[in-house]
Amino acid sequence: MRLSDEGFGVLRDEARARCGVVLEPDTRALLEARLEPLTAELGLESLDALARRVAADPACAERAVEALCNHETSFFRDVTPFEVLRAVLAPALHARRPAGQPLVVWSAAASTGQEAYSAAITLTEALAGVGRPVRVIATDLARDVLARAAAGRYGQLEVNRGLPAAHLLRHFVRQGLDWVVRDEVRALVEVRRLNLVEARRYDLPPVDVALLRNVLIYFDLDTRRAVLERLRQVLRPDGALILGAAETPLQVDDAFEWVPAACGGGHYRLRVSPGGEAPGAVARA
């Protein structure tokens, strides 16, 4: 199916308004491929017919925008962020937190949940034996991928992408042709719907580590600034922000600074003012 210039304009505007994603003209072929299943499901004869439905029906527009978003993910994607979480952040945050207080990790744009479960597994193993509770909150705007994240069920090809065999055998059980996250790990992950752009304030508890990886690259400058400003309201003053390798908040939000890690990579943290307070950080316990 092909999409006319007019139809592309409708979908481009809806995507930008509803989720902040900027669709460039050279993404049209990808957009068409992602929308063909929804067009067929709705019994429409063309992508232009879908665009007309989107313009007239907010519920259809929401479904189309969810389908347009990039849901690419895998277990332990890029490896280094999880090594930073294991070797640097987990022990440091554990040492600074009161006994019994959970370490809260937010996996934003979590898609089908591989990143959230990778974080849960990493913290479970890094904090084994110290009695520190762990809470991982996985959010996304697309309901279908959130349903898969909540189920914690993955096919063989999905577990083959980045999941070490030792983790697979220790933290998953085989059910038919699929692998399912064990109950004790799945219990650590809470799945919520959250639109980073539409929400004026993120309904989250104070966050110790925010994984906002490979998200900001799809936004324009103003949207990046707005998302980072809202993130600062939930990130603890000594918390950590981990972005994708091609992303940085520097020159977008000067409240952040880079902290390199001896194991490679690193994270961003809120700058501390001379008065000892981080700008825009949560004051809640």
C-alpha positions in Angstrom: 0.0 0.0 0.0 1.1 3.5 -0.8 0.3 6.7 1.2 -0.4 10.0 -0.5 1.3 13.2 0.6 -1.9 14.4 2.2 -2.3 11.1 4.1 1.3 11.3 5.2 0.8 14.8 6.5 -2.2 13.7 8.6 -0.3 10.9 10.2 2.9 13.0 10.7 0.9 15.7 12.5 -0.9 13.2 14.7 2.3 11.5 15.7 3.9 14.7 16.6 0.9 15.9 18.6 0.3 12.7 20.4 3.7 11.3 21.2 6.2 13.9 20.1 7.7 11.7 17.4 9.0 13.6 14.3 8.4 11.7 11.1 10.7 12.8 8.3 9.7 12.2 4.7 12.3 9.4 4.3 10.4 7.4 6.9 7.3 7.0 4.7 8.1 3.5 3.6 8.6 2.4 7.2 5.4 4.2 8.3 3.4 2.4 5.5 4.7 -1.0 6.6 3.8 -0.4 10.3 0.3 0.8 9.4 -0.7 -1.9 6.9 -1.7 -4.4 9.7 -4.0 -1.8 11.3 -5.5 -0.9 8.0 -6.3 -4.5 7.3 -7.7 -5.1 10.8 -10.1 -2.2 10.4 -11.2 -3.4 7.0 -10.1 -0.3 5.2 -9.1 -0.4 1.5 -6.0 1.9 1.7 -3.6 3.7 3.9 -5.3 7.0 2.8 -8.6 5.6 4.1 -6.8 5.0 7.4 -5.5 8.6 7.4 -9.0 9.9 6.9 -10.3 7.7 9.7 -7.4 9.0 11.9 -8.4 12.6 11.2 -12.0 11.9 12.2 -11.7 9.4 15.1 -9.4 10.1 18.1 -9.5 6.4 19.2 -8.3 5.4 15.8 -5.7 8.1 15.8 -4.4 6.8 19.1 -4.1 3.3 17.8 -2.3 4.5 14.6 0.2 6.5 16.6 0.9 3.5 18.9 1.6 1.4 15.8 3.9 4.0 14.3 6.2 4.1 17.4 9.5 2.2 17.3 9.2 -0.8 19.6 12.6 -2.2 18.9 14.1 -3.8 22.1 16.1 -6.8 23.3 17.5 -8.3 26.5 20.6 -6.5 27.9 20.6 -4.2 24.9 24.1 -2.6 24.4 25.3 -4.4 27.6 27.2 -1.5 29.1 24.3 0.3 30.8 23.5 -2.9 32.7 27.1 -3.3 33.7 27.0 0.3 35.0 23.8 -0.6 36.9 25.3 -3.8 38.3 28.8 -2.6 39.2 28.4 1.1 40.0 24.8 2.2 40.7 23.4 -0.8 42.6 26.1 -0.8 45.3 26.3 3.0 45.6 22.6 3.5 45.9 22.2 0.6 48.3 24.9 2.1 50.6 23.0 5.5 50.6 19.4 4.3 51.1 17.8 3.5 54.4 17.3 -0.2 55.2 14.1 -1.6 53.6 13.6 1.2 51.1 13.2 -0.2 47.6 15.6 0.8 44.8 13.3 2.1 42.1 14.2 1.8 38.4 12.0 3.3 35.7 12.2 1.8 32.2 10.6 4.4 30.0 9.4 3.4 26.6 9.8 -0.2 27.8 8.1 -1.8 24.7 7.6 -5.5 25.3 9.6 -5.5 28.6 13.0 -6.9 27.8 14.8 -3.8 29.2 12.7 -3.9 32.4 13.3 -7.6 33.1 17.0 -7.1 32.3 17.2 -4.4 34.9 15.3 -6.6 37.4 17.6 -9.5 36.8 20.7 -7.3 37.1 19.6 -5.8 40.4 18.5 -9.1 41.8 21.9 -10.6 41.2 23.9 -7.4 42.2 22.0 -7.1 45.5 21.7 -10.8 46.4 21.9 -11.4 50.1 21.7 -7.8 51.2 18.0 -7.6 51.8 17.4 -4.6 49.5 13.9 -4.5 47.8 13.8 -3.8 44.1 11.0 -2.2 42.1 11.1 -1.8 38.3 8.4 0.3 36.7 8.0 -0.3 32.9 6.0 2.3 31.0 5.0 2.7 27.4 2.2 4.4 25.5 1.3 1.3 23.4 -1.2 -1.0 25.1 -0.3 -4.1 23.0 3.4 -4.1 23.9 2.6 -3.4 27.5 0.3 -6.5 27.6 3.3 -8.6 26.3 5.6 -7.0 28.9 3.1 -7.9 31.7 2.9 -11.5 30.5 6.7 -11.8 30.4 6.5 -14.4 27.7 9.1 -14.5 24.9 9.8 -16.7 21.9 13.1 -18.4 21.2 14.3 -15.7 18.8 13.6 -13.0 21.4 15.6 -14.8 24.2 18.4 -15.5 21.7 18.8 -11.7 21.3 21.1 -10.7 24.2 20.0 -13.0 27.0 22.9 -15.0 28.4 22.2 -18.7 28.7 22.9 -18.6 32.5 20.2 -15.9 32.9 17.8 -17.8 30.7 18.1 -21.0 32.8 18.0 -19.2 36.1 15.2 -16.7 35.6 12.9 -18.2 32.9 10.9 -21.4 32.6 10.0 -23.2 29.3 6.3 -23.3 28.4 5.7 -24.9 25.1 7.8 -23.1 22.5 8.1 -20.0 24.6 10.1 -18.9 27.7 8.3 -17.2 30.6 9.9 -15.0 33.2 9.9 -16.7 36.6 7.3 -15.4 39.1 9.9 -14.0 41.5 11.4 -11.7 38.8 8.1 -10.8 37.2 6.8 -9.7 40.6 9.5 -7.0 40.7 8.2 -5.4 37.4 5.2 -3.1 37.4 3.7 -2.3 34.0 2.0 1.0 33.5 0.8 3.1 30.5 2.4 6.5 30.3 2.8 8.9 27.4 5.9 10.9 28.0 4.6 13.8 25.9 1.0 14.0 26.9 1.5 13.7 30.6 2.1 17.1 32.3 3.5 15.3 35.3 4.7 11.7 35.5 2.7 9.7 38.0 5.7 7.8 39.4 7.3 7.4 42.8 10.8 8.9 43.4 13.1 7.2 40.9 16.7 6.0 41.7 17.6 5.1 38.1 15.8 6.2 34.9 16.4 4.3 31.7 15.3 6.6 29.0 17.3 5.0 26.2 16.8 5.6 22.5 13.8 7.8 23.0 15.0 11.4 22.9 16.4 10.9 19.4 12.8 10.8 18.0 11.8 14.2 19.5 12.5 17.7 18.5 14.4 20.0 20.8 11.4 21.5 22.6 10.0 18.1 23.4 13.3 16.8 24.7 13.5 19.7 27.0 9.9 19.2 28.3 10.5 15.4 28.8 13.8 16.0 30.7 12.2 18.7 32.9 9.3 16.3 33.9 11.9 13.6 34.5 13.7 15.8 36.9 10.6 16.0 39.0 10.6 12.3 39.8 14.4 11.6 39.8 15.9 11.5 43.2 18.6 14.2 43.8 21.3 11.6 43.7 19.7 9.4 41.2 21.0 8.4 37.7 19.8 8.9 34.2 20.9 6.4 31.5 20.3 7.4 27.9 21.1 5.7 24.6 24.7 5.9 23.2 23.7 8.5 20.7 21.8 10.7 23.2 22.8 13.4 25.7 20.9 15.9 27.8 23.9 18.3 27.6 23.0 21.5 25.7 19.4 20.5 26.1 19.0 20.6 29.9 21.9 22.1 31.8 20.6 20.5 35.1 22.5 17.3 34.2 26.1 16.4 34.1 28.0 13.3 32.9 29.5 10.8 35.3 31.9 8.3 33.6 32.2 4.7 35.0 35.4 2.7 35.3 33.6 -0.3 33.7 32.9 1.9 30.6 30.0 4.1 29.7 28.5 6.0 32.6 25.4 7.9 33.5 24.0 11.4 34.0 23.2 12.9 37.3 21.6 16.2 38.4 24.1 19.0 39.1 24.3 20.0 42.7 24.0 23.7 43.3 26.3 25.5 45.8 23.5 25.3 48.3 23.6 21.5 48.1 20.3 21.0 46.2 19.8 19.4 42.8 17.7 21.6 40.4 14.2 20.4 39.9 14.7 17.1 41.8 12.1 15.5 44.0 12.0 16.4 47.6 9.8 13.5 48.6 11.2 10.6 50.6 
